[in-house]
């Protein structure tokens, strides 16, 4: 993960992460402020634009509180419990206005970055997906905003804010979260090692054995399967926003190795966080 290993001179965050979080929040706010239809439905979701924006505001507050050291409970760490906690929180939060929510999203992102910059690099914070360091929590917030920002852009017919540089900054969180959202029914009988490589970017390794999943920044020396994938496609697939078959047909995913047929099985090993 050489491309995300540098340290921000202001604190403990990987280089560029604080700016990416703030810029993404600003771009989401701009989407909402451009005459957004808050009642429009999100494609592929039961939420409206207003509900997705409210969820982003609530999640930003949650992350800012965690970054500041204030304990917060939000599900039990499984994707299913997080979804249930999100629905309960939305039901108790009535704001759906574009301007108030845009302001909240920007303010909470800034508060989270400021709090994380004051943390020691080796400090542990307890997130909805388990313990993680400040840099990983910041990567978590960015990943979350990019996923829902993409949803808002699609609903509103505007350009999304995901690019290669931002995808690189999501890797610390995704590497940490993947074992926690693996699917036991699909990993139980599989023994395999993967190298995942982004076009012109980072790489990481995944090992599956005996139902256990290990993910780390160092790829295996002799992986069974290497998957090379275009960065934006990678993040959209990781977040459950895109399927693999159209990406394969468009040449955005390539696979090789001793067992290349393992590539199509890889996405189903995980539930989108």
C-alpha positions, -999 to +999 in steps of 0.1 A: +000+000+000+028+024-008+005+049-023-014+054+010+015+050+034+026+086+037+017+107+068-001+140+067+021+167+082-009+178+104-014+146+122-019+109+120-040+105+088-026+091+056-015+117+031-045+133+014-072+116+034-083+147+054-086+167+022-105+139+004-130+136+033-136+173+033-138+176-005-162+147-008-184+162+018-184+195+000-192+178-033-221+159-017-234+192-002-232+209-036-253+181-051-280+186-025-279+224-029-283+224-067-321+222-065-321+186-054-353+166-055-352+153-019-382+130-026-366+113-056-359+076-051-323+062-050-319+036-078-317+001-063-326+013-028-357+019-008-344+053+004-351+087-011-325+113-017-336+130+015-333+098+035-298+091+021-287+126+029-301+124+064-282+091+069-250+108+058-255+136+083-262+110+111-232+089+101-209+119+100-220+129+135-214+093+147-179+092+132-171+126+146-181+115+181-160+083+178-130+103+166-134+126+196-134+097+220-172+097+228-185+061+230-213+054+206-233+021+200-245+013+165-254-023+159-233-054+167-208-051+138-227-073+113-240-056+081-275-067+090-274-050+124-259-019+110-288-017+085-313-021+113-296+006+133-296+029+103-334+025+099-341+031+135-320+063+135-336+076+103-371+070+118-361+092+148-346+120+128-370+141+109-348+165+089-350+161+051-342+196+039-314+200+014-297+230+029-297+219+066-285+184+057-258+197+034-245+220+062-245+190+086-226+168+063-199+193+057-196+203+094-195+167+107-168+157+081-147+186+092-152+178+129-142+142+123-110+151+104-100+176+131-106+151+159-087+123+141-057+146+134-053+150+172-051+113+178-020+092+182-014+070+152-014+039+173-046+048+192-076+024+190-111+037+183-142+016+185-162+019+153-195+002+142-173-024+124-150-030+153-117-015+166-095+005+142-069+032+142-075+069+134-063+065+098-086+035+092-116+053+107-110+083+084-108+058+055-141+043+067-158+077+067-145+084+032-157+050+019-191+056+034-195+090+019-183+079-016-209+050-016-238+072-007-225+101-027-225+079-057-262+070-050-272+106-047-254+115-080-272+087-098-306+097-084-300+133-094-285+126-128-252+142-120-215+131-121-203+111-091-172+120-071-153+086-071-119+087-087-087+066-085-070+087-058-100+085-035-104+048-041-068+043-030-076+061+002-105+036+009-081+006+009-071+008+046-107+005+057-116-022+031-086-043+041-097-040+078-134-046+072-133-075+047-127-103+072-155-089+093-181-090+065-171-123+050-198-149+042-192-181+063-214-202+040-193-193+010-159-194+026-164-227+046-153-251+019-129-228+001-091-228+003-076-201-019-052-171-020-058-140-040-039-109-050-061-079-058-044-052-079-059-019-089-049-004-123-019+018-117-025+016-079-025-003-047-026-041-041-035-064-013-037-101-005-066-123+006-063-158+020-093-181+027-088-214+045-110-234+069-137-207+069-112-180+080-105-150+059-072-130+063-067-098+044-035-077+044-015-052+024+011-078+014+000-100-014+009-138-013+041-148-031+023-173-053-014-165-053-039-190-068-056-161-085-046-125-093-074-101-101-066-068-119-094-043-117-101-007-126-103+013-094-137+029-096-152-005-106-134-021-076-150+003-051-185+001-066-183-037-065-170-037-030-199-015-019-225-036-037-232-008-063-221-028-094-221-064-105-191-081-119-204-095-152-207-062-171-174-051-158-158-083-171-174-078-205-160-043-206-125-054-198-124-037-165-115-069-147-088-093-157-077-125-139-049-150-142-029-175-121-029-212-113-066-211-106-081-181-125-116-196-123-116-185-087-121-149-098-159-149-103-163-164-068-144-136-051-171-109-048-196-133-033-173-141-004-182-108+012-213-087+021-210-050+013-202-031+045 
